Amino acid sequence: MRIWVDADACPGEIKELLFRAAKRTQTRVTLVANQPMHTPGSELIESLLVPAGLNVADQRIVELVQAGDLVVTADIPLAAEVVAQGAQALDPRGILYTEENVGARLAARNLMDDLRGEGLITGGPSNFNAKNRQEFANQLDRWLTKAKRR
């Protein structure tokens, strides 16, 4: 069981939360990014540097993830790929992607992308806030509790 982090766009406070959880629960956490990432000194926490390029970090995560792992990402297409492999994905805002909901989330994301492309809607998600952080922490704790029981 491992937690993979799509780290380039992951908020710093979420990474810090993951570092503390890794130490507390003895869970391995790997940050995957195309730029060097600072990680605390721990054999449980590592950083994997990938070459720059579109979706390179995502593809590396897909190659390495195993059933039962968790991937932290805001990228819904990546979430759909890892869920198809038997893993789960958790958005930094606290949305847990599972087999039951990732298809609908991906369809909604694609629709919004099309509407933005046609200029029918503008803007993106709201700013990351304390409520998002708390929802992420709650989902992470639930996932860690279930994973440790297996």
One Martini backbone bead per residue (centre of mass of N, CA, C, O) as a GRO file, in nm:
protein
  150
    1MET     BB    1   0.095   0.037   0.024
    2ARG     BB    2   0.041   0.356  -0.144
    3ILE     BB    3   0.124   0.701  -0.196
    4TRP     BB    4   0.048   0.907  -0.465
    5VAL     BB    5   0.179   1.223  -0.606
    6ASP     BB    6   0.065   1.487  -0.794
    7ALA     BB    7   0.293   1.742  -0.727
    8ASP     BB    8   0.300   2.005  -0.900
    9ALA     BB    9  -0.021   2.100  -0.799
   10CYS     BB   10   0.008   2.048  -0.506
   11PRO     BB   11  -0.054   2.158  -0.217
   12GLY     BB   12   0.151   2.214   0.048
   13GLU     BB   13  -0.051   2.137   0.280
   14ILE     BB   14  -0.099   1.851   0.170
   15LYS     BB   15   0.184   1.745   0.186
   16GLU     BB   16   0.217   1.786   0.491
   17LEU     BB   17  -0.011   1.597   0.569
   18LEU     BB   18   0.116   1.344   0.435
   19PHE     BB   19   0.376   1.336   0.601
   20ARG     BB   20   0.239   1.293   0.875
   21ALA     BB   21   0.080   1.036   0.797
   22ALA     BB   22   0.320   0.858   0.725
   23LYS     BB   23   0.446   0.854   1.009
   24ARG     BB   24   0.193   0.765   1.175
   25THR     BB   25   0.125   0.498   0.962
   26GLN     BB   26   0.353   0.379   0.784
   27THR     BB   27   0.336   0.527   0.493
   28ARG     BB   28   0.397   0.544   0.168
   29VAL     BB   29   0.538   0.835  -0.007
   30THR     BB   30   0.508   0.964  -0.351
   31LEU     BB   31   0.653   1.210  -0.539
   32VAL     BB   32   0.544   1.333  -0.861
   33ALA     BB   33   0.775   1.517  -1.078
   34ASN     BB   34   0.930   1.784  -1.298
   35GLN     BB   35   1.041   1.879  -1.015
   36PRO     BB   36   1.193   1.946  -0.748
   37MET     BB   37   1.132   1.805  -0.417
   38HIS     BB   38   1.061   1.859  -0.095
   39THR     BB   39   1.161   1.636   0.167
   40PRO     BB   40   1.157   1.469   0.432
   41GLY     BB   41   1.340   1.279   0.647
   42SER     BB   42   1.242   0.962   0.511
   43GLU     BB   43   1.174   0.629   0.422
   44LEU     BB   44   0.858   0.701   0.343
   45ILE     BB   45   0.973   0.954   0.173
   46GLU     BB   46   0.950   1.046  -0.176
   47SER     BB   47   1.108   1.146  -0.490
   48LEU     BB   48   0.999   1.165  -0.838
   49LEU     BB   49   1.173   1.236  -1.126
   50VAL     BB   50   1.057   1.377  -1.426
   51PRO     BB   51   1.018   1.469  -1.722
   52ALA     BB   52   0.928   1.700  -1.915
   53GLY     BB   53   0.578   1.713  -1.985
   54LEU     BB   54   0.290   1.597  -2.097
   55ASN     BB   55   0.186   1.366  -1.863
   56VAL     BB   56   0.439   1.224  -1.734
   57ALA     BB   57   0.359   1.186  -1.438
   58ASP     BB   58   0.099   1.034  -1.490
   59GLN     BB   59   0.224   0.789  -1.642
   60ARG     BB   60   0.406   0.699  -1.407
   61ILE     BB   61   0.183   0.637  -1.211
   62VAL     BB   62   0.036   0.426  -1.386
   63GLU     BB   63   0.283   0.229  -1.394
   64LEU     BB   64   0.308   0.202  -1.055
   65VAL     BB   65   0.040   0.143  -0.974
   66GLN     BB   66  -0.165  -0.031  -0.736
   67ALA     BB   67  -0.368  -0.215  -0.596
   68GLY     BB   68  -0.472  -0.011  -0.311
   69ASP     BB   69  -0.388   0.251  -0.384
   70LEU     BB   70  -0.310   0.606  -0.367
   71VAL     BB   71  -0.410   0.906  -0.547
   72VAL     BB   72  -0.302   1.240  -0.561
   73THR     BB   73  -0.545   1.436  -0.750
   74ALA     BB   74  -0.693   1.679  -0.993
   75ASP     BB   75  -0.686   1.461  -1.222
   76ILE     BB   76  -0.937   1.291  -1.367
   77PRO     BB   77  -0.805   1.110  -1.582
   78LEU     BB   78  -0.608   0.986  -1.380
   79ALA     BB   79  -0.815   0.875  -1.186
   80ALA     BB   80  -0.947   0.682  -1.390
   81GLU     BB   81  -0.694   0.507  -1.443
   82VAL     BB   82  -0.642   0.408  -1.146
   83VAL     BB   83  -0.919   0.286  -1.095
   84ALA     BB   84  -0.894   0.072  -1.328
   85GLN     BB   85  -0.643  -0.061  -1.144
   86GLY     BB   86  -0.760  -0.059  -0.824
   87ALA     BB   87  -0.755   0.220  -0.729
   88GLN     BB   88  -0.739   0.536  -0.573
   89ALA     BB   89  -0.864   0.880  -0.562
   90LEU     BB   90  -0.753   1.212  -0.434
   91ASP     BB   91  -0.852   1.514  -0.395
   92PRO     BB   92  -0.740   1.805  -0.241
   93ARG     BB   93  -1.065   1.869  -0.179
   94GLY     BB   94  -1.194   1.560  -0.096
   95ILE     BB   95  -1.233   1.376  -0.346
   96LEU     BB   96  -1.337   1.047  -0.394
   97TYR     BB   97  -1.226   0.810  -0.627
   98THR     BB   98  -1.430   0.563  -0.778
   99GLU     BB   99  -1.600   0.332  -0.951
  100GLU     BB  100  -1.881   0.480  -0.889
  101ASN     BB  101  -1.776   0.806  -0.977
  102VAL     BB  102  -1.562   0.863  -1.211
  103GLY     BB  103  -1.733   0.867  -1.469
  104ALA     BB  104  -1.908   1.116  -1.399
  105ARG     BB  105  -1.672   1.312  -1.348
  106LEU     BB  106  -1.549   1.290  -1.633
  107ALA     BB  107  -1.796   1.386  -1.792
  108ALA     BB  108  -1.818   1.664  -1.654
  109ARG     BB  109  -1.536   1.762  -1.730
  110ASN     BB  110  -1.571   1.741  -2.040
  111LEU     BB  111  -1.807   1.937  -2.061
  112MET     BB  112  -1.664   2.184  -1.939
  113ASP     BB  113  -1.437   2.190  -2.147
  114ASP     BB  114  -1.619   2.240  -2.391
  115LEU     BB  115  -1.753   2.504  -2.288
  116ARG     BB  116  -1.488   2.660  -2.266
  117GLY     BB  117  -1.401   2.623  -2.568
  118GLU     BB  118  -1.678   2.788  -2.658
  119GLY     BB  119  -1.726   3.028  -2.435
  120LEU     BB  120  -1.973   2.965  -2.225
  121ILE     BB  121  -1.745   2.944  -2.011
  122THR     BB  122  -1.567   3.069  -1.727
  123GLY     BB  123  -1.324   2.965  -1.552
  124GLY     BB  124  -1.273   2.805  -1.240
  125PRO     BB  125  -1.193   2.711  -0.962
  126SER     BB  126  -1.180   2.771  -0.659
  127ASN     BB  127  -1.015   2.841  -0.401
  128PHE     BB  128  -0.824   2.714  -0.177
  129ASN     BB  129  -0.931   2.587   0.147
  130ALA     BB  130  -1.003   2.487   0.466
  131LYS     BB  131  -1.232   2.296   0.384
  132ASN     BB  132  -1.069   2.130   0.185
  133ARG     BB  133  -0.856   2.033   0.385
  134GLN     BB  134  -1.055   1.885   0.573
  135GLU     BB  135  -1.174   1.690   0.362
  136PHE     BB  136  -0.909   1.556   0.300
  137ALA     BB  137  -0.837   1.456   0.584
  138ASN     BB  138  -1.087   1.278   0.618
  139GLN     BB  139  -1.044   1.092   0.374
  140LEU     BB  140  -0.762   0.995   0.448
  141ASP     BB  141  -0.835   0.864   0.717
  142ARG     BB  142  -1.035   0.661   0.601
  143TRP     BB  143  -0.839   0.521   0.407
  144LEU     BB  144  -0.625   0.437   0.618
  145THR     BB  145  -0.809   0.266   0.793
  146LYS     BB  146  -0.894   0.061   0.572
  147ALA     BB  147  -0.606  -0.022   0.477
  148LYS     BB  148  -0.506  -0.138   0.758
  149ARG     BB  149  -0.726  -0.376   0.764
  150ARG     BB  150  -0.614  -0.546   0.505
   0.00000   0.00000   0.00000
